Amino acid sequence: MAFVIDATLEIDAPAELVWQVITDFPRYAEWNPFLSDCRTTLKPGDPIDLQVNLFAGGPRPQREWMLTHTPGKEFSYRMKPAPAGALRSRRSHTVTALGPNRCRYDSHFELAGWMQPLVTGLLGARLKAGFAGMTAGIRQQAEKLRKQG
């Protein structure tokens, strides 16, 4: 059974503004406690290079691979699957307009494979806290930018 972290929240900002926040990768360090840097073209098949704040020693580099990208709507990526089905992941961000100044943000993370119980036993609480911080940061940043105007 996969380890899944899902979060959905409504944001008092236009979908376009939330999309701008989650794709303005050079500014992640300003609002994102989980990923201090992110670089990608968003093109499926291309790498996505992350600096993940998972441990006390500071950010650690992690390379994953873009799966999907629908401009203004969603993007997803995954780690390179480990040999013999040991570990695989999927991460997605989806933005849905609920009106001109309100939207829904959906965050999904899934980790599976026979090593998943060990990895989530060691890192599960940190992953949950990291994704929660990132999700809250998206809302705060988008609503702050909306107020600035």
N, CA and C atoms as an extended XYZ file, in Angstrom:
447
Properties=species:S:1:pos:R:3:atomname:S:1:resname:S:1:resid:I:1 pbc="F F F"
N         0.849       -1.182        0.000 N   MET     1
C         0.000        0.000        0.000 CA  MET     1
C         0.893        1.244        0.000 C   MET     1
N         0.531        2.208       -0.810 N   ALA     2
C         1.313        3.432       -0.957 CA  ALA     2
C         1.123        4.359        0.238 C   ALA     2
N         2.134        5.162        0.475 N   PHE     3
C         2.082        6.247        1.452 CA  PHE     3
C         1.632        7.475        0.676 C   PHE     3
N         0.517        8.079        1.090 N   VAL     4
C        -0.075        9.190        0.340 CA  VAL     4
C        -0.271       10.383        1.260 C   VAL     4
N         0.079       11.553        0.752 N   ILE     5
C        -0.202       12.819        1.428 CA  ILE     5
C        -0.996       13.662        0.439 C   ILE     5
N        -2.258       13.897        0.760 N   ASP     6
C        -3.120       14.741       -0.067 CA  ASP     6
C        -3.539       15.959        0.736 C   ASP     6
N        -3.593       17.087        0.083 N   ALA     7
C        -4.095       18.308        0.711 CA  ALA     7
C        -4.865       19.098       -0.332 C   ALA     7
N        -6.001       19.612        0.080 N   THR     8
C        -6.819       20.468       -0.778 CA  THR     8
C        -7.200       21.688        0.029 C   THR     8
N        -7.038       22.850       -0.562 N   LEU     9
C        -7.470       24.049        0.137 CA  LEU     9
C        -7.944       25.086       -0.858 C   LEU     9
N        -8.854       25.910       -0.389 N   GLU    10
C        -9.335       27.014       -1.198 CA  GLU    10
C        -8.509       28.249       -0.859 C   GLU    10
N        -8.213       29.014       -1.896 N   ILE    11
C        -7.353       30.184       -1.746 CA  ILE    11
C        -8.090       31.407       -2.265 C   ILE    11
N        -8.047       32.475       -1.499 N   ASP    12
C        -8.673       33.737       -1.897 CA  ASP    12
C        -7.754       34.503       -2.837 C   ASP    12
N        -7.596       33.943       -4.015 N   ALA    13
C        -6.779       34.560       -5.059 CA  ALA    13
C        -7.163       33.912       -6.387 C   ALA    13
N        -6.998       34.625       -7.484 N   PRO    14
C        -7.297       34.036       -8.787 CA  PRO    14
C        -6.395       32.832       -9.080 C   PRO    14
N        -6.927       31.889       -9.822 N   ALA    15
C        -6.150       30.697      -10.184 CA  ALA    15
C        -4.847       31.081      -10.885 C   ALA    15
N        -4.882       32.112      -11.713 N   GLU    16
C        -3.682       32.532      -12.441 CA  GLU    16
C        -2.584       32.985      -11.484 C   GLU    16
N        -2.969       33.622      -10.398 N   LEU    17
C        -1.985       34.088       -9.419 CA  LEU    17
C        -1.393       32.911       -8.651 C   LEU    17
N        -2.208       31.952       -8.283 N   VAL    18
C        -1.702       30.761       -7.589 CA  VAL    18
C        -0.774       29.984       -8.515 C   VAL    18
N        -1.147       29.875       -9.781 N   TRP    19
C        -0.283       29.211      -10.754 CA  TRP    19
C         1.062       29.936      -10.853 C   TRP    19
N         1.016       31.252      -10.857 N   GLN    20
C         2.254       32.044      -10.895 CA  GLN    20
C         3.130       31.717       -9.688 C   GLN    20
N         2.542       31.615       -8.512 N   VAL    21
C         3.301       31.307       -7.294 CA  VAL    21
C         3.970       29.942       -7.410 C   VAL    21
N         3.221       28.920       -7.822 N   ILE    22
C         3.806       27.571       -7.813 CA  ILE    22
C         4.770       27.324       -8.968 C   ILE    22
N         4.776       28.208       -9.967 N   THR    23
C         5.718       28.036      -11.073 CA  THR    23
C         6.815       29.099      -11.107 C   THR    23
N         6.841       29.996      -10.138 N   ASP    24
C         7.912       30.988      -10.034 CA  ASP    24
C         9.022       30.366       -9.177 C   ASP    24
N         9.699       29.399       -9.757 N   PHE    25
C        10.657       28.577       -9.018 CA  PHE    25
C        11.789       29.352       -8.364 C   PHE    25
N        12.340       30.400       -8.992 N   PRO    26
C        13.422       31.143       -8.340 CA  PRO    26
C        13.018       31.811       -7.019 C   PRO    26
N        11.711       31.992       -6.795 N   ARG    27
C        11.263       32.668       -5.571 CA  ARG    27
C        10.827       31.689       -4.470 C   ARG    27
N        10.995       30.394       -4.674 N   TYR    28
C        10.562       29.416       -3.672 CA  TYR    28
C        11.143       29.705       -2.289 C   TYR    28
N        12.381       30.096       -2.219 N   ALA    29
C        13.016       30.327       -0.914 CA  ALA    29
C        12.322       31.423       -0.109 C   ALA    29
N        11.579       32.313       -0.773 N   GLU    30
C        10.895       33.402       -0.080 CA  GLU    30
C         9.693       32.932        0.742 C   GLU    30
N         9.073       31.824        0.340 N   TRP    31
C         7.826       31.416        0.994 CA  TRP    31
C         7.717       29.912        1.282 C   TRP    31
N         8.611       29.115        0.721 N   ASN    32
C         8.473       27.665        0.794 CA  ASN    32
C         9.445       27.061        1.804 C   ASN    32
N         8.958       26.597        2.940 N   PRO    33
C         9.863       26.020        3.933 CA  PRO    33
C        10.390       24.634        3.574 C   PRO    33
N         9.781       23.978        2.596 N   PHE    34
C        10.147       22.605        2.237 CA  PHE    34
C        11.129       22.534        1.069 C   PHE    34
N        10.916       23.370        0.057 N   LEU    35
C        11.803       23.403       -1.110 CA  LEU    35
C        12.403       24.798       -1.210 C   LEU    35
N        13.689       24.899       -0.952 N   SER    36
C        14.312       26.212       -0.995 CA  SER    36
C        14.742       26.604       -2.401 C   SER    36
N        14.708       25.661       -3.338 N   ASP    37
C        15.035       25.969       -4.724 CA  ASP    37
C        14.419       24.897       -5.605 C   ASP    37
N        14.063       25.289       -6.803 N   CYS    38
C        13.465       24.368       -7.765 CA  CYS    38
C        13.793       24.900       -9.151 C   CYS    38
N        14.221       24.014      -10.030 N   ARG    39
C        14.542       24.424      -11.398 CA  ARG    39
C        14.026       23.358      -12.362 C   ARG    39
N        13.258       23.797      -13.349 N   THR    40
C        12.750       22.894      -14.369 CA  THR    40
C        12.218       23.692      -15.544 C   THR    40
N        12.093       23.038      -16.665 N   THR    41
C        11.455       23.626      -17.841 CA  THR    41
C         9.952       23.350      -17.827 C   THR    41
N         9.499       22.442      -16.980 N   LEU    42
C         8.133       21.918      -16.912 CA  LEU    42
C         7.803       21.005      -18.091 C   LEU    42
N         8.739       20.774      -18.985 N   LYS    43
C         8.494       19.910      -20.136 CA  LYS    43
C         8.541       18.444      -19.699 C   LYS    43
N         7.481       17.668      -19.983 N   PRO    44
C         7.501       16.248      -19.623 CA  PRO    44
C         8.750       15.546      -20.168 C   PRO    44
N         9.380       14.777      -19.300 N   GLY    45
C        10.623       14.082      -19.629 CA  GLY    45
C        11.863       14.813      -19.164 C   GLY    45
N        11.759       16.126      -18.944 N   ASP    46
C        12.906       16.913      -18.479 CA  ASP    46
C        13.069       16.765      -16.961 C   ASP    46
N        14.271       17.048      -16.468 N   PRO    47
C        14.479       16.967      -15.020 CA  PRO    47
C        13.817       18.118      -14.268 C   PRO    47
N        13.581       17.885      -13.010 N   ILE    48
C        13.198       18.926      -12.066 CA  ILE    48
C        14.184       18.784      -10.915 C   ILE    48
N        14.993       19.798      -10.712 N   ASP    49
C        16.027       19.787       -9.682 CA  ASP    49
C        15.537       20.559       -8.472 C   ASP    49
N        15.524       19.882       -7.338 N   LEU    50
C        14.968       20.414       -6.102 CA  LEU    50
C        16.038       20.510       -5.032 C   LEU    50
N        15.884       21.482       -4.151 N   GLN    51
C        16.667       21.560       -2.923 CA  GLN    51
C        15.663       21.335       -1.798 C   GLN    51
N        15.695       20.146       -1.217 N   VAL    52
C        14.682       19.716       -0.257 CA  VAL    52
C        15.171       19.924        1.171 C   VAL    52
N        14.364       20.602        1.977 N   ASN    53
C        14.668       20.824        3.389 CA  ASN    53
C        13.991       19.729        4.210 C   ASN    53
N        14.662       18.587        4.295 N   LEU    54
C        14.099       17.436        4.990 CA  LEU    54
C        14.881       17.112        6.257 C   LEU    54
N        16.123       17.557        6.305 N   PHE    55
C        16.997       17.253        7.436 CA  PHE    55
C        17.563       18.532        8.042 C   PHE    55
N        18.053       18.438        9.240 N   ALA    56
C        18.573       19.590        9.975 CA  ALA    56
C        19.820       20.197        9.334 C   ALA    56
N        20.559       19.474        8.561 N   GLY    57
C        21.808       19.974        8.000 CA  GLY    57
C        21.657       20.924        6.835 C   GLY    57
N        20.442       21.300        6.487 N   GLY    58
C        20.224       22.200        5.362 CA  GLY    58
C        19.665       21.459        4.169 C   GLY    58
N        19.409       22.180        3.092 N   PRO    59
C        18.780       21.561        1.927 CA  PRO    59
C        19.677       20.523        1.267 C   PRO    59
N        19.021       19.520        0.710 N   ARG    60
C        19.728       18.465       -0.027 CA  ARG    60
C        19.212       18.438       -1.459 C   ARG    60
N        20.117       18.262       -2.426 N   PRO    61
C        19.679       18.215       -3.821 CA  PRO    61
C        18.936       16.915       -4.122 C   PRO    61
N        17.942       17.038       -4.985 N   GLN    62
C        17.192       15.872       -5.426 CA  GLN    62
C        16.747       16.115       -6.860 C   GLN    62
N        16.993       15.161       -7.727 N   ARG    63
C        16.566       15.275       -9.128 CA  ARG    63
C        15.425       14.298       -9.352 C   ARG    63
N        14.349       14.830       -9.926 N   GLU    64
C        13.215       14.006      -10.307 CA  GLU    64
C        12.907       14.329      -11.766 C   GLU    64
N        11.816       13.770      -12.311 N   TRP    65
C        11.543       13.893      -13.742 CA  TRP    65
C        10.100       14.312      -13.978 C   TRP    65
N         9.936       15.296      -14.838 N   MET    66
C         8.608       15.807      -15.156 CA  MET    66
C         7.785       14.738      -15.876 C   MET    66
N         6.522       14.589      -15.438 N   LEU    67
C         5.586       13.657      -16.068 CA  LEU    67
C         4.575       14.387      -16.942 C   LEU    67
N         3.882       15.372      -16.343 N   THR    68
C         2.828       16.077      -17.064 CA  THR    68
C         2.936       17.575      -16.815 C   THR    68
N         2.368       18.337      -17.738 N   HIS    69
C         2.279       19.790      -17.558 CA  HIS    69
C         1.154       20.304      -18.442 C   HIS    69
N         0.143       20.847      -17.824 N   THR    70
C        -0.936       21.543      -18.509 CA  THR    70
C        -0.850       22.986      -18.033 C   THR    70
N        -0.334       23.900      -18.866 N   PRO    71
C        -0.110       25.274      -18.423 CA  PRO    71
C        -1.348       25.887      -17.763 C   PRO    71
N        -1.112       26.507      -16.623 N   GLY    72
C        -2.172       27.159      -15.877 CA  GLY    72
C        -3.024       26.223      -15.049 C   GLY    72
N        -2.814       24.913      -15.163 N   LYS    73
C        -3.685       23.946      -14.493 CA  LYS    73
C        -2.949       22.972      -13.572 C   LYS    73
N        -1.937       22.272      -14.111 N   GLU    74
C        -1.303       21.227      -13.304 CA  GLU    74
C         0.088       20.890      -13.836 C   GLU    74
N         0.881       20.328      -12.935 N   PHE    75
C         2.113       19.656      -13.335 CA  PHE    75
C         2.404       18.564      -12.331 C   PHE    75
N         3.119       17.534      -12.821 N   SER    76
C         3.469       16.417      -11.948 CA  SER    76
C         4.856       15.915      -12.309 C   SER    76
N         5.470       15.250      -11.340 N   TYR    77
C         6.802       14.695      -11.537 CA  TYR    77
C         6.986       13.471      -10.654 C   TYR    77
N         8.073       12.752      -10.914 N   ARG    78
C         8.346       11.533      -10.167 CA  ARG    78
C         9.847       11.352       -9.996 C   ARG    78
N        10.194       10.568       -9.002 N   MET    79
C        11.593       10.183       -8.860 CA  MET    79
C        11.889        9.093       -9.883 C   MET    79
N        13.148        8.877      -10.183 N   LYS    80
C        13.524        7.746      -11.014 CA  LYS    80
C        13.240        6.490      -10.194 C   LYS    80
N        12.415        5.592      -10.699 N   PRO    81
C        12.097        4.398       -9.907 CA  PRO    81
C        13.355        3.608       -9.545 C   PRO    81
N        13.407        3.146       -8.315 N   ALA    82
C        14.534        2.327       -7.862 CA  ALA    82
C        14.424        0.940       -8.484 C   ALA    82
N        15.543        0.267       -8.655 N   PRO    83
C        15.520       -1.069       -9.250 CA  PRO    83
C        14.616       -2.037       -8.482 C   PRO    83
N        14.104       -3.006       -9.206 N   ALA    84
C        13.295       -4.105       -8.658 CA  ALA    84
C        12.033       -3.605       -7.948 C   ALA    84
N        11.536       -2.429       -8.347 N   GLY    85
C        10.313       -1.911       -7.741 CA  GLY    85
C        10.467       -1.490       -6.296 C   GLY    85
N        11.701       -1.203       -5.878 N   ALA    86
C        11.952       -0.872       -4.473 CA  ALA    86
C        11.244        0.407       -4.036 C   ALA    86
N        11.240        1.428       -4.879 N   LEU    87
C        10.654        2.711       -4.485 CA  LEU    87
C        10.302        3.516       -5.729 C   LEU    87
N         9.139        4.139       -5.698 N   ARG    88
C         8.719        5.041       -6.767 CA  ARG    88
C         7.829        6.113       -6.152 C   ARG    88
N         7.777        7.266       -6.811 N   SER    89
C         6.985        8.371       -6.264 CA  SER    89
C         6.244        9.096       -7.372 C   SER    89
N         5.287        9.888       -6.954 N   ARG    90
C         4.575       10.812       -7.850 CA  ARG    90
C         4.155       12.019       -7.018 C   ARG    90
N         4.380       13.204       -7.563 N   ARG    91
C         4.026       14.460       -6.907 CA  ARG    91
C         3.271       15.295       -7.913 C   ARG    91
N         2.131       15.875       -7.503 N   SER    92
C         1.394       16.726       -8.426 CA  SER    92
C         0.841       17.957       -7.728 C   SER    92
N         0.692       19.006       -8.526 N   HIS    93
C         0.089       20.274       -8.128 CA  HIS    93
C        -1.023       20.560       -9.131 C   HIS    93
N        -2.219       20.880       -8.636 N   THR    94
C        -3.339       21.198       -9.517 CA  THR    94
C        -4.036       22.452       -8.997 C   THR    94
N        -4.350       23.362       -9.910 N   VAL    95
C        -5.052       24.597       -9.578 CA  VAL    95
C        -6.350       24.632      -10.381 C   VAL    95
N        -7.469       24.874       -9.688 N   THR    96
C        -8.782       24.925      -10.327 CA  THR    96
C        -9.477       26.229       -9.946 C   THR    96
N        -9.877       26.996      -10.936 N   ALA    97
C       -10.592       28.247      -10.678 CA  ALA    97
C       -11.972       27.944      -10.105 C   ALA    97
N       -12.347       28.688       -9.067 N   LEU    98
C       -13.678       28.582       -8.471 CA  LEU    98
C       -14.477       29.853       -8.697 C   LEU    98
N       -13.889       30.799       -9.343 N   GLY    99
C       -14.482       32.105       -9.612 CA  GLY    99
C       -13.352       33.037      -10.000 C   GLY    99
N       -13.635       34.304      -10.222 N   PRO   100
C       -12.577       35.214      -10.668 CA  PRO   100
C       -11.498       35.478       -9.617 C   PRO   100
N       -11.818       35.357       -8.339 N   ASN   101
C       -10.851       35.670       -7.285 CA  ASN   101
C       -10.709       34.562       -6.249 C   ASN   101
N       -11.020       33.343       -6.647 N   ARG   102
C       -10.930       32.217       -5.714 CA  ARG   102
C       -10.603       30.955       -6.510 C   ARG   102
N        -9.788       30.088       -5.892 N   CYS   103
C        -9.445       28.840       -6.558 CA  CYS   103
C        -9.216       27.738       -5.528 C   CYS   103
N        -9.067       26.547       -6.054 N   ARG   104
C        -8.734       25.392       -5.222 CA  ARG   104
C        -7.353       24.907       -5.648 C   ARG   104
N        -6.535       24.614       -4.660 N   TYR   105
C        -5.211       24.034       -4.892 CA  TYR   105
C        -5.234       22.615       -4.343 C   TYR   105
N        -4.831       21.658       -5.165 N   ASP   106
C        -4.736       20.262       -4.755 CA  ASP   106
C        -3.283       19.823       -4.840 C   ASP   106
N        -2.814       19.265       -3.739 N   SER   107
C        -1.457       18.743       -3.638 CA  SER   107
C        -1.547       17.236       -3.435 C   SER   107
N        -0.733       16.494       -4.174 N   HIS   108
C        -0.729       15.031       -4.037 CA  HIS   108
C         0.712       14.538       -4.036 C   HIS   108
N         1.010       13.663       -3.096 N   PHE   109
C         2.309       12.990       -3.045 CA  PHE   109
C         2.046       11.526       -2.746 C   PHE   109
N         2.731       10.676       -3.484 N   GLU   110
C         2.565        9.230       -3.301 CA  GLU   110
C         3.926        8.558       -3.378 C   GLU   110
N         4.170        7.670       -2.443 N   LEU   111
C         5.403        6.899       -2.388 CA  LEU   111
C         5.017        5.438       -2.271 C   LEU   111
N         5.564        4.596       -3.143 N   ALA   112
C         5.194        3.183       -3.151 CA  ALA   112
C         6.423        2.324       -3.445 C   ALA   112
N         6.262        1.033       -3.283 N   GLY   113
C         7.337        0.073       -3.518 CA  GLY   113
C         7.634       -0.678       -2.236 C   GLY   113
N         8.404       -1.740       -2.364 N   TRP   114
C         8.637       -2.580       -1.188 CA  TRP   114
C         9.496       -1.912       -0.121 C   TRP   114
N        10.244       -0.864       -0.470 N   MET   115
C        11.017       -0.120        0.544 CA  MET   115
C        10.220        1.011        1.183 C   MET   115
N         9.016        1.282        0.675 N   GLN   116
C         8.213        2.389        1.169 CA  GLN   116
C         7.992        2.337        2.680 C   GLN   116
N         7.662        1.187        3.295 N   PRO   117
C         7.463        1.201        4.753 CA  PRO   117
C         8.707        1.661        5.525 C   PRO   117
N         9.878        1.276        5.071 N   LEU   118
C        11.114        1.700        5.733 CA  LEU   118
C        11.331        3.207        5.566 C   LEU   118
N        11.186        3.690        4.340 N   VAL   119
C        11.412        5.114        4.065 CA  VAL   119
C        10.405        5.979        4.822 C   VAL   119
N         9.140        5.602        4.792 N   THR   120
C         8.149        6.425        5.480 CA  THR   120
C         8.240        6.256        6.995 C   THR   120
N         8.748        5.117        7.466 N   GLY   121
C         8.995        4.981        8.898 CA  GLY   121
C        10.053        5.975        9.365 C   GLY   121
N        11.058        6.189        8.526 N   LEU   122
C        12.137        7.121        8.863 CA  LEU   122
C        11.782        8.576        8.565 C   LEU   122
N        11.063        8.813        7.470 N   LEU   123
C        10.860       10.179        6.988 CA  LEU   123
C         9.405       10.626        6.906 C   LEU   123
N         8.466        9.744        7.214 N   GLY   124
C         7.049       10.068        7.034 CA  GLY   124
C         6.606       11.335        7.728 C   GLY   124
N         6.961       11.501        8.981 N   ALA   125
C         6.546       12.702        9.726 CA  ALA   125
C         7.169       13.957        9.122 C   ALA   125
N         8.415       13.871        8.691 N   ARG   126
C         9.076       15.030        8.076 CA  ARG   126
C         8.452       15.370        6.732 C   ARG   126
N         8.099       14.326        5.961 N   LEU   127
C         7.438       14.574        4.681 CA  LEU   127
C         6.082       15.238        4.889 C   LEU   127
N         5.311       14.752        5.850 N   LYS   128
C         3.999       15.357        6.131 CA  LYS   128
C         4.155       16.817        6.532 C   LYS   128
N         5.095       17.098        7.407 N   ALA   129
C         5.322       18.477        7.845 CA  ALA   129
C         5.806       19.344        6.684 C   ALA   129
N         6.675       18.810        5.849 N   GLY   130
C         7.195       19.563        4.709 CA  GLY   130
C         6.121       19.932        3.711 C   GLY   130
N         5.296       18.950        3.331 N   PHE   131
C         4.231       19.233        2.372 CA  PHE   131
C         3.182       20.159        2.971 C   PHE   131
N         2.881       20.022        4.252 N   ALA   132
C         1.933       20.929        4.912 CA  ALA   132
C         2.475       22.351        4.901 C   ALA   132
N         3.747       22.525        5.187 N   GLY   133
C         4.356       23.850        5.164 CA  GLY   133
C         4.346       24.461        3.780 C   GLY   133
N         4.603       23.658        2.770 N   MET   134
C         4.596       24.149        1.400 CA  MET   134
C         3.184       24.570        0.984 C   MET   134
N         2.198       23.736        1.309 N   THR   135
C         0.817       24.053        0.961 CA  THR   135
C         0.363       25.347        1.636 C   THR   135
N         0.654       25.480        2.913 N   ALA   136
C         0.308       26.713        3.631 CA  ALA   136
C         1.042       27.902        3.025 C   ALA   136
N         2.286       27.707        2.639 N   GLY   137
C         3.072       28.785        2.035 CA  GLY   137
C         2.498       29.253        0.715 C   GLY   137
N         1.980       28.327       -0.078 N   ILE   138
C         1.358       28.701       -1.356 CA  ILE   138
C         0.174       29.622       -1.096 C   ILE   138
N        -0.665       29.231       -0.148 N   ARG   139
C        -1.836       30.061        0.179 CA  ARG   139
C        -1.394       31.450        0.668 C   ARG   139
N        -0.459       31.479        1.613 N   GLN   140
C        -0.011       32.756        2.175 CA  GLN   140
C         0.595       33.660        1.109 C   GLN   140
N         1.428       33.081        0.255 N   GLN   141
C         2.076       33.887       -0.782 CA  GLN   141
C         1.069       34.417       -1.789 C   GLN   141
N         0.146       33.579       -2.230 N   ALA   142
C        -0.844       34.013       -3.218 CA  ALA   142
C        -1.758       35.090       -2.645 C   ALA   142
N        -2.223       34.884       -1.416 N   GLU   143
C        -3.116       35.880       -0.814 CA  GLU   143
C        -2.384       37.185       -0.527 C   GLU   143
N        -1.108       37.100       -0.161 N   LYS   144
C        -0.298       38.304        0.053 CA  LYS   144
C        -0.141       39.076       -1.265 C   LYS   144
N         0.179       38.367       -2.344 N   LEU   145
C         0.357       39.022       -3.631 CA  LEU   145
C        -0.959       39.621       -4.142 C   LEU   145
N        -2.063       38.957       -3.859 N   ARG   146
C        -3.375       39.500       -4.269 CA  ARG   146
C        -3.637       40.820       -3.557 C   ARG   146
N        -3.354       40.881       -2.273 N   LYS   147
C        -3.579       42.115       -1.508 CA  LYS   147
C        -2.684       43.248       -1.993 C   LYS   147
N        -1.462       42.885       -2.417 N   GLN   148
C        -0.522       43.895       -2.921 CA  GLN   148
C        -0.961       44.442       -4.261 C   GLN   148
N        -1.758       43.627       -4.954 N   GLY   149
C        -2.341       44.008       -6.089 CA  GLY   149
C        -2.270       44.283       -7.406 C   GLY   149
